[in-house]
Amino acid sequence: MKRSPHLRGLFALAVVALSLYIALTVPVQLGLDLRGGTQIVLETRPTTAADAGAEATDRTVEVLRGRIDALGVAEPTIARSGDDRIVVELPGVQDPRRAADVIGRTARLTFHQVLGPATAADRAADPSPERPHEQVTADETGRFLRLQTAALTGKDVEKAAARFDPHSGAGWHVTVDFKGAGGQEWARLTGEAACRAPGDPGRRVAVVLDGRIISSPQVDPSVGCRSGIGGGATLITGSFDDEEARELALLINGGALPVPVETVEQRTVGPTLGARAIAASAWAAAIGTALTSLFIVAVYRVVGALAVLALACYGLVSYAALAALGATLTLPGLAGFVLAIGMAVDANVLVFERAREEYVARHRPTPRSSLTAGFRGAFSAIADSNVTTLIAAALLFVLASGPVRGFGVTLGIGVLASMFSALVVTRVLAEHAVARPGLRRRPRLTGIAHTGFVRARLDRSGPHLMRHPRRWLAVSAAALVLAGSGIVVRGLDLGVEFTGGRLVEYSTTAPVDPDRTRAALAEAGFPRAVVQSSGDRQFTVRTPGLGEARAAALTDAVTGLGVGAERIRDEAVGPSLGKELRRGALIALAVALGAQLVYLAARFRWLLGSSAVAALAHDVVILVGVFAWLGKPVDGVFLAALLTVIGYSVNDSVVVFDRIRELGRRARGKPFARVADQALLQTLPRTVNTGTGAAFILTALAVLGGDTLRDFALALLVGLAVGTYSSMFTATPLAVELHRRTGKERRT
């Protein structure tokens, strides 16, 4: 027997065993919507009239968002409250006091040449009208020094990183890379200091953070006068431990706050989703997964049952990876896993359908040889679809922030785990099973040794789907016009994450049940109200913008609960998905699509790559248009669903184009339209079975998952239908038309 099956089996067993150990010993971090977290309320303290108001607070929000991302807190909620307050909600924070201290630091970084020690008179006269370009500051030992006014600030820093060097004696320190003219200014500053004699205080350069000298090293004697330290980089030393060094690097990278802030409130808050909603979502996921599993078993029999077992391993590996990386699990973040589950099912279906082709059409002697050929033949389609998705996930993680970045993390983990479950676990189990004597005597039980329902129907009719490609394109164009008109006529109902809204806080005389409060507000006409408890007798309600009449109706609904509710705060809140986050998400998405186009063009030629991206744009417009016509909210949950649909659409097109490429190599000189037609028919069983399997779990989520998941599942169902259609009847006809127009009809 070959060595590779044994190695695959040992590898699969080791990964599953390690994942089981991690899952049992390392708890996964849940997000605000599932578990709640720490709420910190900051208040801006502007020093000038120009810094007062909502605009300065909004700028502060964006800086805080960068700091919190660097802290390692995934899926935070940050929003302006009123003109001068910022509400920060952090899921799973272990040390809220340290978090409040870090995010609330002004973090103004400056670099100065030391002029000499400061006398008592210097300190009393600081700032001195006689020496306007000097200031007096205490160093790290408590001595006061006269410093030259800074010409180099944190704005000149490109990036900073904490490092440890046990050999140089520096220990933990922070490396700083300057950008633009900052490198030249650093060379000038150190060059002037180098003109002083060694040991002279003037040979020191002071690094000042928030008005305090944190490091004032002497310029090395090897540095020449006026030449300075080139290279555009330096390091900050200061007897740091690892936590202090990382915190300093975080503050430098995050930038200075536009205005000082003060922590005015800190408390624990409950989840934004109620226990009933979470329980309903869990039941819906369990029922949907069970229906999908039964469908896979019914269609593919023994190998289908083994694929379901491999999907269970996928769930275990994904969960363990989340826990090991310290990622935060939220309800929208689960969208990435929904897509990855679909891709894991799709990979199995691709292999099994290909194995059926090998057994029936190419007359392989045994199910085992057919299965081996199926894995070999389906590998390129599985690899290409997963690589394109991983490219998008990586770029979303690197370029975006907030929930979009969290989606990239969960999607990347899910895709890698799905590839492991489909290409390793399923293969090990299936190859072992079909080699058993009992199944060799009854090959039809394997699920491979027969044609299958869809393929049998196609073999009888054999429709020529690409005979009139322009007709399919006309249907797609009509759907685009209809969807686009919905966006224009009805507009988009942007959620509170995009537009901001109103935050009302109540205190009560009796304990409050958040689920009961949510239900009462939904009956009163506030189905999108976000309710969060903060202790037994206090809770907040966050809704889209309300007029005074609607605000009074909200308070009446709360009063009707009979818990002695009293309104203690009522103010406008800004969007939690701020301008910078939205801009970053759009840039990340555009770059991800461009990278996917380049990859697909390299693998399939520009003609097919551009057709796949055009079909993707078609799917996005139609999904947004459907939500516009239905009046559904476009919020953070919808954004996660939209990203999922994009991944599914590309994956679907890649499968079809991979078969076009394969058939084109076999039948050179055959008209491209006929090759495309044949590819569609050969991949149609996979398309139907994958779509049906995904529809079970999404339908269960839509019917049983509650209000929060219903819109999410609806968006995915629409995306599933549109993505399946577009891969067959938008991307493929467009490729045929482009092929004709570029004069390549004879080339395949």
LINMOCOR-V372574 format. One record per backbone hydrogen bond with DSSP energy under -1.0 kcal/mol. NH is the residue of the N-H (numbers start at 0). CO is the residue of the C=O. If there is no record, write none. Layout:
nh: <NH;NH>
co: <CO;CO>
//
This chain:
nh: <6;7;8;9;10;11;12;13;14;15;16;17;18;19;20;21;22;23;24;25;30;34;36;37;38;39;40;41;42;43;44;51;56;57;58;59;60;61;62;63;64;65;66;67;68;69;70;71;72;76;78;80;81;84;85;86;87;88;89;98;99;100;101;102;103;104;109;110;111;113;114;115;117;122;123;124;133;134;136;138;141;144;145;146;147;148;153;155;156;157;158;160;162;164;170;172;173;174;175;176;177;178;181;184;185;186;187;188;189;190;191;192;193;194;195;199;202;203;204;205;206;207;208;209;211;212;213;214;218;222;225;226;227;233;235;244;245;246;247;248;249;250;251;252;253;254;256;261;263;264;266;268;269;272;277;278;279;280;281;282;283;284;285;286;287;288;289;290;291;292;293;294;295;296;297;298;299;300;301;302;303;304;305;306;307;308;309;310;311;312;313;314;315;316;317;318;319;320;321;322;323;324;326;328;333;334;335;337;338;339;340;341;342;343;344;345;346;347;348;349;350;351;352;353;354;355;356;357;358;359;360;361;363;369;370;371;372;373;374;375;376;377;381;382;383;384;385;386;387;388;389;390;391;392;393;394;395;396;397;398;399;403;405;406;407;408;409;410;411;412;413;414;415;416;417;418;419;420;421;422;423;424;425;427;428;429;430;431;432;433;435;439;440;444;445;446;449;455;456;457;458;459;460;461;464;466;470;472;473;474;475;476;477;478;479;480;481;482;483;484;485;486;487;488;489;490;493;494;497;498;499;500;501;502;503;504;505;506;507;508;509;511;516;517;518;519;520;521;522;523;524;525;528;529;531;533;538;539;540;541;542;550;551;552;553;554;555;556;557;558;559;560;561;565;567;568;570;572;573;576;577;581;582;583;584;585;586;587;588;589;590;591;592;593;594;595;596;597;598;599;600;601;602;603;604;608;609;610;611;612;613;614;615;616;617;618;619;620;621;622;623;624;625;626;627;628;629;631;633;638;639;640;641;642;643;644;645;646;647;648;649;650;651;652;653;654;655;656;657;658;659;660;661;662;663;664;665;666;669;671;674;675;676;677;678;679;680;681;682;686;687;688;689;690;691;692;693;694;695;697;698;699;700;701;702;703;704;709;710;712;713;714;715;716;717;718;719;720;721;722;723;724;725;726;727;728;729;730;733;734;735;736;737;738;739;740;741;742;743;746>
co: <2;3;4;5;6;7;8;9;10;11;12;13;14;15;16;17;18;19;20;21;328;30;268;89;266;87;264;85;261;83;259;48;52;53;54;55;56;57;58;59;60;61;62;63;64;65;66;68;67;88;86;84;571;80;41;78;39;76;37;94;95;96;97;98;99;101;207;151;205;203;145;145;143;118;119;120;130;146;144;142;138;136;115;134;112;132;108;152;153;176;176;174;172;170;164;162;235;160;233;158;231;155;178;180;181;182;183;184;185;186;187;188;189;191;192;196;199;200;216;111;214;109;211;107;208;137;206;206;202;219;190;223;223;175;173;240;241;242;243;244;245;246;247;248;249;250;105;42;40;40;38;36;532;32;273;274;275;276;277;278;279;280;281;282;283;284;285;286;287;288;289;290;291;292;293;294;295;296;444;445;299;300;301;302;303;304;305;306;307;308;309;310;311;312;313;314;315;316;317;318;319;320;321;28;329;331;332;333;334;335;336;337;338;339;340;341;342;343;344;345;346;347;348;349;350;351;352;353;354;355;356;356;357;365;366;367;368;369;370;371;372;373;377;378;379;380;381;382;383;384;385;386;387;388;389;390;391;392;393;394;395;400;401;402;403;404;405;406;407;408;409;410;411;412;413;414;415;416;417;418;419;419;420;423;424;425;426;427;428;429;432;435;436;441;442;443;447;451;452;453;454;455;456;457;462;463;467;468;469;470;471;472;473;474;475;476;477;478;479;480;481;482;483;484;485;485;491;633;494;494;495;572;542;570;540;568;538;565;536;562;562;535;512;513;514;515;516;517;518;519;521;520;525;541;539;537;505;531;503;529;501;546;547;548;549;550;551;552;553;554;555;557;558;506;504;504;502;500;79;496;575;577;578;579;580;581;582;583;584;585;586;587;588;589;590;591;592;593;594;595;596;597;598;599;600;604;605;606;607;608;609;610;611;612;613;614;615;616;617;618;619;620;621;622;623;624;625;626;492;634;635;636;637;638;639;640;641;642;643;644;645;646;647;648;649;650;651;652;653;654;655;656;657;658;659;660;661;662;666;744;670;671;672;673;674;675;676;677;678;682;683;684;685;686;687;688;689;690;691;693;694;695;696;697;698;699;700;705;706;708;709;710;711;712;713;714;715;716;717;718;719;720;721;722;723;724;725;725;729;730;731;732;733;734;735;736;737;739;738;743>
//
